[in-house]
Amino acid sequence: MDFPYPRLQFGIRFCVMTCLLAAMLYLLAIPDTDRAWLAFFGIVFFLAIALTTLTPMTTGHEVSDGGIVLRQGLLFRESIPFRDIRSVQRLETRLWAWGLFPAGSWSRIILASGNRNLVEIKLKEKRRFGMLLWRSSGEIIIDLVNPDEFVKLANEKLMG
């Protein structure tokens, strides 16, 4: 079963970055600018927009029969079997950081677009995440549109 996560942050980021790209395209119309460098920067900036804002808007997390699959666009994808999960529960504390973020010495991976509707997945043992430069973590924090249903279904699969 797929569970989307909030996309408002990515939508706002897309609008802001697109406006900045439009401003760059306007600068191309000025005759004294170095068009090659500005065009190169515009292409790189457009690819960054696509990678960081458009791809996360099209994905969500999944609870399957074998485990939990966490996804955030092309930036992050991890499949965690239920045999490696200690617990799945709501997290009521607010985070100071969000995005795709390894949180310091806490050994947490934060995969959230905001600080509400959070779910904490605790692992039995730390595991390394290739998409985060092989950083190890024992906890993963995600946010979802419907965290109660996710926790309920994950705990049913975890116990059964």
N, C-alpha and C positions, 0 to 999 in steps of 0.2 A: 504494500500500500504506500503510495507516494504522499509526502507531506511537504507542501510548499513553505517557504519562509518569506518573511516580509520583504517586499521589493521597493518600498518607497525610497529608501536611501539610494539605491542604484538608479532609480528614475530621476531623482534630483541630481545626482552626480552626472548622469547622461546629459541632462539639459544644460548644466553648467559647462561641461566640457565641450558640448556642441556649440555653445555660444562663443567659447574661446576659439574654437576652430573656425567659426564664421568670422571672427575678428581677424584671424590670421589670413583667411582668404581675402578679406578686405584689404589687408596690407599688401597683398600681391598686386593690387591695382595701382599702388603708388609706384611711379616710374623709377625712383632711385633705390629701391630695395633689391637686395641680392636674392633673386627669385629661386635659384637652385637650392640654397640653404633653407629658405623659408618653405619651399615645397617639400624638401626632405623632412624637415621638422613637422610639417603638417601631416605627412604620411605616417610618420612614427607616432604622432599624437593621435591620429585616427585609429591606429592599431591598438594603442593603449586604451582608448575609449571602448573599443569593441571587446577587449580582453577583460577590463575591469568593471564595465557596466552592463554591456549587453548580454554576455554569456551567463553571468550569475542570475539575471532576470528569467532565464529559461529553465532553471533547474530547481530541484528540491531534494529532500532527504527521503529515504525509503526504509521501511521495515519489511523484510522478506522472511521466508521460512528459516533461512540459514543465519541471518544476522541483520545488522543495520548498515546501510550504505549512505555515506555522507557525501554530498556533492555541492560544489559552488563553481558553476561554470567550468571553464577549462583550467581554473586555478587549483582546484582541489577535488580529489575523488578518493575515497577510502572505504573499503569494505571491512567491517568488523564482525567476525562470527560471534554468536551468542556465548560460545564456550570461553571467550576471552573477556566477556563483560561481567563486572561485579554487580553494578546497579545502574538503573536509569530512573532519574527523579527530577521533579521540578526544582528550579533554582530561583529562590525569591530575592536574593541580593542583586543589586544593580552593579553592572560592570563599569569599569573606568575606561575600557578599551573595547573596540569591536572591529569587525573585518575578519581577515584571515590572519590571526595574530598568535604567536607563541608568547605566553604570559610569564616571563621571567622564571624565578626560582619556584614558583608554585607548581610547576610541571603541568600546566594547563595549556590546551590548545583552544583558542576562542575562534569559533566559526559562526559569527553572528553579525547581523546587520543593525542591531540596536540593543538596548538593554532591558527589553521586556519580553515576556513569554519565553523565558530561557529554560533549557533542559540540560542537565548535567549527566554525562555518561562516564561512569567510573570503570576503568579497566582493572582486571585482576593483576596484570603486570604492565609495566611501561612498555610501550612499543614505539618504534621509529616511524616517522612520516617522511617519505621521500619528497613530497611536494613542499616541505618546510625544511629543506636542506638536512634531512635525516635527524631532525630534532626528536628526542624521545619525550613521551608524555604518558601520564596515567589517567588524565581527565580531559574530556572534550566537552566544551560548552557550545550549544547551538541554540538558535532561536527559530521558532516556528509560528505559523498562523494559529494552529490548534495544538498547543503543547500537551494538554490533558489527554487527548485521544492518542497522541504519539506515545506518551508514557504508559498509558493503559495497555495498548497493543504490544509495546516492547516488553513490558513486564509479563504479559500473558505468554509471549513466546519464550521469554527467559526462564519462566518457571515450568513451562510445559515442554 
